[in-house]
């Protein structure tokens, strides 16, 4: 009887955790999830721009804007997972700019539960930076403070 209960419990855990996680597949962003990721990143980027302008410390802001603009481009091309990865990279870099300007950001505010899954399966920051460079989207940190682009989708 205990074996049967144990097998049922294990089966339920397998079903509830989802087959993609159990089989080791990377989670994929849907179109709606990509919109949410990109728009949430846009808000943090705008905040980083404001803090950089006030604190005069820009390191990483150009890279953050570049990743966000590339994320929008990938989204419009239908590449939602890669758009999401670049937007999450942009968000992380923007958070570093905020911190650099002596303002703390709550780590929990960076990613929600759904986004946390994608962060774990994301390519490395170096790999995403390399892809951005190949796409030739390069913005200087100081110029990034004054760019008023639409970062949302």
C-alpha positions in Angstrom: 0.0 0.0 0.0 2.8 2.4 0.8 4.5 1.6 -2.5 1.3 2.5 -4.4 1.0 5.8 -2.5 4.6 6.5 -3.2 4.3 5.8 -6.9 1.2 8.0 -7.2 3.0 10.8 -5.4 6.0 10.5 -7.7 3.7 10.5 -10.7 1.9 13.6 -9.5 5.1 15.4 -9.0 6.2 14.5 -12.5 3.0 15.7 -14.0 2.8 18.9 -11.9 6.4 20.0 -12.6 5.8 19.7 -16.3 7.3 17.5 -19.0 9.6 20.1 -20.4 11.3 20.5 -17.0 11.5 16.8 -16.4 12.9 16.1 -19.9 15.4 18.9 -19.6 14.1 21.1 -22.4 14.6 24.8 -22.2 11.4 26.7 -21.5 10.0 28.7 -24.5 8.5 32.2 -24.3 5.1 32.7 -25.8 4.2 35.9 -27.5 2.3 37.1 -24.5 5.2 36.3 -22.1 7.6 38.1 -24.4 5.5 41.2 -24.3 5.4 41.1 -20.5 9.2 40.6 -20.3 10.0 43.4 -22.7 7.6 45.9 -21.2 8.8 45.2 -17.6 12.4 45.6 -18.8 11.5 48.9 -20.5 10.3 50.4 -17.1 13.6 49.4 -15.4 15.6 50.8 -18.3 13.8 54.2 -18.1 14.6 54.2 -14.3 18.2 53.4 -15.0 18.4 56.3 -17.5 17.0 58.7 -14.9 19.4 57.5 -12.2 22.4 57.6 -14.6 21.6 61.2 -15.5 21.3 62.2 -11.9 24.4 60.3 -10.7 26.6 60.7 -13.7 27.6 57.0 -13.8 26.6 55.4 -17.1 28.7 52.2 -17.2 26.6 49.5 -19.0 23.6 51.7 -19.9 24.4 51.7 -23.6 24.7 47.9 -23.6 21.3 47.7 -21.8 19.6 49.9 -24.3 21.2 48.0 -27.2 19.9 44.7 -25.8 16.4 46.1 -25.3 16.2 47.5 -28.8 17.5 44.2 -30.2 14.9 42.4 -28.1 12.2 44.5 -29.7 13.5 43.7 -33.2 13.6 40.0 -32.5 10.1 40.1 -31.1 8.8 41.8 -34.3 10.5 39.0 -36.3 8.7 36.4 -34.2 11.7 35.2 -32.3 10.1 35.5 -28.8 12.6 33.4 -26.8 15.7 35.3 -28.0 13.9 38.6 -27.7 13.1 37.7 -24.1 16.7 36.6 -23.4 18.0 39.9 -24.7 15.4 41.9 -22.8 16.3 40.1 -19.5 20.0 40.9 -20.2 19.0 44.5 -20.7 17.1 44.5 -17.4 20.0 43.0 -15.5 22.4 45.6 -16.9 20.0 48.4 -16.2 19.7 47.2 -12.6 23.5 47.4 -12.3 23.4 51.0 -13.5 20.8 51.8 -10.9 23.0 50.2 -8.2 26.1 52.0 -9.5 24.3 55.3 -8.9 23.9 54.4 -5.2 20.4 53.3 -5.3 19.5 49.8 -4.3 17.1 47.7 -6.3 15.2 44.8 -4.8 16.4 41.6 -6.4 12.9 40.2 -6.2 11.6 43.1 -8.3 13.9 42.1 -11.2 12.3 38.9 -12.2 8.9 37.3 -11.5 8.6 33.5 -11.1 7.9 32.9 -14.8 10.9 35.0 -15.8 13.2 33.3 -13.3 12.7 30.1 -15.4 13.9 31.9 -18.5 16.9 33.5 -16.8 18.1 30.0 -15.7 17.9 28.7 -19.3 19.3 31.9 -20.9 22.6 31.9 -22.8 25.4 33.6 -20.8 25.7 37.4 -20.7 28.9 37.2 -22.7 27.1 35.1 -25.4 24.2 37.6 -25.6 26.7 40.5 -25.7 28.5 38.8 -28.6 25.2 38.3 -30.5 24.3 42.0 -29.9 27.7 43.0 -31.3 27.1 40.8 -34.4 23.8 42.6 -34.9 25.7 45.9 -34.8 23.5 47.6 -32.3 26.1 49.6 -30.4 25.2 52.6 -28.2 27.7 54.5 -26.1 26.9 54.6 -22.4 26.8 58.4 -22.3 24.6 58.7 -25.3 22.2 56.2 -23.8 21.2 58.6 -21.1 19.4 60.9 -23.5 17.9 58.4 -25.9 14.1 58.6 -25.8 13.2 55.5 -27.8 10.1 53.4 -27.4 11.4 50.4 -25.5 8.1 48.6 -25.2 6.1 46.4 -27.6 
